Amino acid sequence: MSAPSRVSVRLFLNFVCRFFARAEESRKTEKLRNATWRTALLVLVFAGWIPAAVSSPSQQADTPRASSPAKAPPTADDPSQPAPAVSDESKQPVSGQKDAPSQEPAPSSTQGVSSRTFAPATEPGQTYFELRYNVDGTDIQGNRERSFLHPGINHTAEFSFFTNEKIGENYRFEMLAVGRYTNNPQVDPERNSIQRAYLRLGGPGFEVNLGDALINFSRMTFNQNVKGLTLSKKLRPGLKFIGTVGFFVDRWGSLYRDYTVFRDLTGPPNPLAPGKPYTRFVAGTRVEQQIGRGSWIAMNWSHGKDLQQSLPGATLACLDPITGFITIVPLSSGCPAGQSEVPGFRRPFPEAANNDVVSADTAVEYAPWHFGMRGEFAYSWTSGGTPPLGADASNFACAPTSPIFGAAVLDSRCFAGQAGDWAGRIEAHQRIKKLTMRTDYARYEPNFFSANARQIRDLQDFIVRGEYELTRSITVIGQWRRSNDNLNGQRNFTNVVRAPEGRLVFRDLPFYRRMSIEAGYRERNLDTPGTPGPLDVQKRSTRIPFLSVVVPTHLANISFDYEHRHEINAVTRALSTDVDRFAIGYRAHYTWNRWEFSPMTRFEIERLDKHAPVNPALAPTDLTLLFPQDFFSAFDTNRTIQAGFVLDTPRYFRLEGNYKEFNGLVLSPLEVSQQFNPQLPFLYFNQGYRRPSWRGALVYKIGNDENRTITFYYVRTNNFFPTGDPTVADVRSFRETVIGGSIVLRFRK
């Protein structure tokens, strides 16, 4: 921005401030008017920006073909992630199409609802603007259908606004809004979207949040991002109430819009270009009573109900042999006469949740004993039941069998009844001098379900872990874990996993104080006690010794890792394997005369020794094969090569470079063509891959300011898949080239 422009803006802002100051001399009213003026300014900016993007002449011209895959990367409102905080991106590479769009546009702002009471901050208010625009040209050669990129010219613009102002002496108002325009379905299936938005008002003993919020009641009831209204109120000292109501959905536009612009409705459903996004109505409350310092007892309630119009229907694809057209029909009706079902496109109903969970959780900390304990007990009610006798896919559209053997089918569209079950967990830790012990136990019954929290039905898990400091330089760590299913006993066998582990940690060594060494051994054992059938019986053991060495130097870090995995398959010995993995890495940061240079490199190789049959026409599990006479060792190898650097000049410029390569050698049986070998024997050839990638970026800091940057970048990725037969054309390989630039402007107050 030029000097005259900055002067004009400053004079305008001073005029507005003087206008409000003269209109009302009260300091409290002045702060409230200041926050209201900034909110009105944001609304005007959005009102002018979104219609301009919608009325762009290139909107229809740039609409991608329906057959183009559209895979959106995690966006800023990913419900599985907490709200991002602003960080200094001066050292972060911005070198490719996937990296250029901002994924953390908001300044520091905790959106979670915790057990702590909101206290208005005493620091002065702040305001933050960010405009980020990216344009690139993408070219794809070879098999274009295998690429996730969108060919052509792609535009992405993001606007972020954040304000946090003190109102009066006891209140604070906070606002965040993040909007995006793009014509690239790989970035976002919506052209114009609001990625994140919320309004928050806090005062002594209360907090109200309208919009995005991370709700974290307890592990078994509520733990995810929602869009709605959240209230936190301190009822009396030590007693707090939290309530929320809203929707669980990926972005705001998903509440009222589907993505038909990027989807071919005449063909089979494409999971990369979904229709109406999955949406769930949610509500919940938590009442928590603090007991001393670090201890509490709480009651929780969580409700989740799927919006059925956001769930895909139970369908199958039918092919008309005369016209060649494919039609999608309901699963229950079947294909019309004269048409045949297309294999692989049958889509059963996903379970539709209508779920309520109540729980009580507690935490106890007793400092004199260095002892702590946490626990929770929960009970759930979910719409579900048992399918009628003789139900199958042709006469019962819902799942004819439950994914949990002997449990109910939890689907609100098919059953009016309720299926209830319980779950519980407890964990304790204690430190006695140099010994630290920790124990965790969790049990989730087959019919227990919590729509708003992550859990695995039909699971019992027990972990005990101990850590003992032998000396100042040596620590011993041991752990044992056991998991099993079949808690209802309805199945004639049980999957049991046992995982012992032990390790030694060496640090502060006399010959090199800064070096650390970690050596250990762990196992993963799977068994199926009972009377399993031939397809269910499993008896496997994976034995894993490992070693890790980290050597810090004055300006660099050098690391080395080794791991050996010896897998024993007692049921089918031919499937036993040995894997060796080596990795070495180097990372450093050098400075001289205000120049900064940060190189890094890493090389990793994994070598698999598997058993391949001498006669490739037979599968390794064929009963006619003998072991080891009919097998030989076949070695598959995967390599990862990474190298890169960041060069910061004293002023204005930053240069970034990166090279990555993933390659694999897979020895597989192949019947080659007659031109290559007239005898047509079965031979083994490399069926692996090679994927080298180059990325480079030049960043120019306008006015030597990290908040105003222009970036030019180049990305080239090759994806090679050898056929093993030189006479067979390669129809899988493809190459991607991306050339583009981005501009970032941030303004803070």
Secondary structure, DSSP 4 states (H G I P E B T S, - for coil): --HHHHHHHHHHHHHHHHHHHHH---HHHHHHHHHHHHHHHHHHHHHHHHHHHHT-THHHHTPPPTTS---PPP-TT-TTSPPP----GGGS---STTTSS-S--S-S---EE-SSPP----SPPEEEEEEEEEEEEEEEEE-GGG--S--EEEEEEEEEEEEEEEETTTEEEEEEEEEEEES-TTT-S-SEEEEEEEEEEEETTEEEEEEEEEEEEETTTEEEEEEEEEEEEEEETTEEEEEEEEEE-SSGGGGT---GGG--TTSS--TTS-SSPP-EEEEEEEEEEE-SSS-EEEEEEEEEEE-GGGSPP-EEEEE-TTT--EEEEETTT-PPTT-EEPTT--BPPPPPPEEEEEEEEEEEEEGGGTEEEEEEEEEEEEE-B-PPTT--TTT--S-SS-SSTTSPB--TTT--SEEEEEEEEEEEEEEETTEEEEEEEEEE-TT---TTS---SSEEEEEEEEEEESSSSEEEEEEEEEEE--TT--SSB--EEEEEEEEEEE-S-SS-TT-EEEEEEEEEEEE--B---TTT--EEEEEEEEEEEEEE-SSEEEEEEEEEEEEEESS-GGG-EEEEEEEEEEEE-EEETTEEEEEEEEEEEEEEEEEEESSTTS-TT-TT--TTTTEEEEEEEEEEEEEEEEEE-SSSEEEEEEEEEEEEE-EEEEE--TTT-TT--EEEEE--EEEEEEEEEEEEEGGG-TTEEEEEEEEEEEEB---S-TTS---S-EEEEEEEEEEEEEEE-
